Amino acid sequence: MVFRYLNDDPLTAVSKPTGNALGGEAGIHAGLEPAWVCSLRAAHRQQRPSRGRFVASVLVRALTSAMLCLLGWAPPCFAAQPDCKAADAAEPRRKGQGHVSELCVDGAHGQNRVKLVYDPRGGEVVAWWGHQRLRVDHFGKRFDPAWVGSEHKIRFLPMRLQPYRAQGVWLFTTSRRSTGGNGGGFCGSGVEDWLQVLQLSGARAAILARHPIASCLNGIELADAEPFGEFHAFWVQGGQLHMQFLFHGQQPEGQLAAHLDAQDFSVLRFTASRAAP
């Protein structure tokens, strides 16, 4: 077996005999290594990129993946959160001056959180899905629901009232003040509430529909609306969300039960009112 010196500098290398006399581990301990190991080391040194090129390559890959993610041309680039559970409640929790409501949804990489954030400083409500930010309402300062105490209505419906989740469709409610005045006059302390339909597809999020479910200005009110978080006026039947209204604009009395059609989320279909239990 032929060995070469670990020290390749010809000026400092010391001539030593080669051959089986210093073979195996004895040769390595004496400062020698097999010729084939030497060749591999040399090839590795030639192929190893410089540190600057390595860092640049990593940055280019990261930026490319992020752009593909944001454009919806790739699966979500965020990892599933291990503490995300389908049983999580959508009850809002405080976050700074506002609050956040969360749900656990199924994604390409497991379960991830979708967040609905009420931000009174920015005068807006924002949905976050992975890296995507979608503003779903903008009310400014004068129409802030906190003026009439309805900010708690900005939230996702609980999981038991999410019948369209297999389609990637999620339901939430938003609220705002009816008028922006000093609180006097018609609807000075009134509230406008909406049921909104959010579709999550890959890395993209979009609002499919927005339905008024309470309005001082348009004469709309849910039956058994209080307390709001109990959702007494909501139920799921036949894979669709149903709601019972006390009145709804010009809708005839006795025809105040409505459901959100899974085939066309832009329409509320009214039927005969549900009998009181």
PEQUI-V32778 format. One line per field, one symbol per residue. ss: DSSP state (~ for helix, > for strand, _ for the rest). Layout:
BEGIN
ss=???
END
This chain:
BEGIN
ss=__>>>______________~~~_~~~~~~__>>>~~~~~~~~~~~~~___~~~~~~~~~~~~~~~~~~~~______________________>>>__>>>>>>>>>>__>>>>>>>>>>____>>>>>>__>>>>>>>______~~~~__~~~_>>__~~~___~~~_>>>>>>>>>_____________>>>>>>>>>>>__>>>>>>>>>>>>____>>>_____~~~___>>>>__>>>>>>>>>________>>>>_______>>>>______
END
